[in-house]
Amino acid sequence: FGAEYEQWVSASNLWARDASYAERDTWQELTIRNIAGFAEHQWDIDGEWSTTVGLRVDDHNIVGTNVSPRLALNRRIGTDHFARLSFSSGYRLPTAIELGIEEFFFRVDDEIEAEDIDSLDLSWQGKVDDVGIRAGAFYNRTNGLLWFQPVAATDMQAAWIDWLVAGDNTQQPGPFFELQNLDNPNHGVGLELASDWKVNNNITLWGNGTWQHYAFENEIRYQSDGFVDPYSGNTLFRFDETFPDDINAPPQWKFNAGVQFQTGPIFATAIVRYVGDRTIFSFPNSQIQGSGPLAVQEVPAYAALDLAIGWMHQHADGRVSSIRIAIMDLANNRHYETYQASTDGLLLDDEVQFSAENGRKVALVGDLKF
């Protein structure tokens, strides 16, 4: 059992629409306060069956009180086999930006709530000779996901005209979008399989894979009739697109396979990773101010090879020290994990922050445990 208290205070122009970055006395203060308590207990029923019951409560000064219960039933089947059925209901508290942004094109719904998640998980693990096997299946239902939704076209036009009349170029027009909880549940199902094999005292092979499918109950439609800018005569913020029901879902397939080698104080690891493709909607890459298309893209699959080699020493007093060098994506197979804008488009818009390749990463790490 335990308790947590957290308070976060920020003064910024982001929290007030009429604030100016250059004039600090116009900045608004945002205070986020959360008090949480949690407890969990495990009962050994008869040596073979056991159960786990847990509860967490968060009392948040903006989104109110949220409760997360957990119940798990565990069974030990012989010496090397174990099964578990678990149900939990949880939530994700909004971030500071999601709670307070009142700048640029955006505002936050006054009645914003935490995203809620219900999860059912069934898993089994066992051992056959020197091979360990773990398998699982899960189902998740998430509701109240936070999305920026367009406000009414009449409200957009009123905000635009107010901005034109004010004639203050240090301010951004808006709001045109409001962060809201979607009343559109998202369902996810998945299967997991993992195994490890100790070949001998020096070599261990392991691997795992996940298949998962997430989809909204209803397709998400992004629609706005837009409005006419009285200055230029152009129609702004006009769009109408229906996203596929699996928009922003995680990759459907993930695989990892590795080998670990150790002899004396020297150890080494090699891992092959594969991550499947996914479909996402990128708000910043969309031509949302004009009447251009909304950015929906397939982020391609990728594979990578990671290597690590190191040295470990066990001291007489029980301390353990080690040093290792690790290389992620040895072949520098550069890939994207979010929206990939075209080079020409980025140059045209003088933008670089919306597109980033992930490639080779080298790290030298030392640690001491005592």
Salt bridges, closest charged atoms under 4 A:
GLU4 OE1 - ARG56 NH2 3.04
GLU40 OE1 - ARG70 NH1 3.46
GLU48 OE2 - ARG75 NE 2.74
ASP58 OD1 - ARG56 NE 2.76
GLU98 OE2 - ARG92 NH2 3.08
GLU115 OE1 - ARG92 NE 2.78
ASP121 OD2 - ARG84 NH2 2.70
GLU178 OE2 - ARG107 NE 2.99
ASP196 OD2 - ARG134 NH1 2.95
GLU217 OE1 - HIS187 NE2 2.70
ASP240 OD2 - ARG221 NH2 2.81
ASP306 OD2 - ARG273 NE 2.61
ASP317 OD2 - ARG319 NE 2.81
GLU337 OE2 - HIS335 NE2 3.06
GLU357 OE1 - ARG334 NE 2.59
ASP367 OD2 - ARG324 NH1 3.92
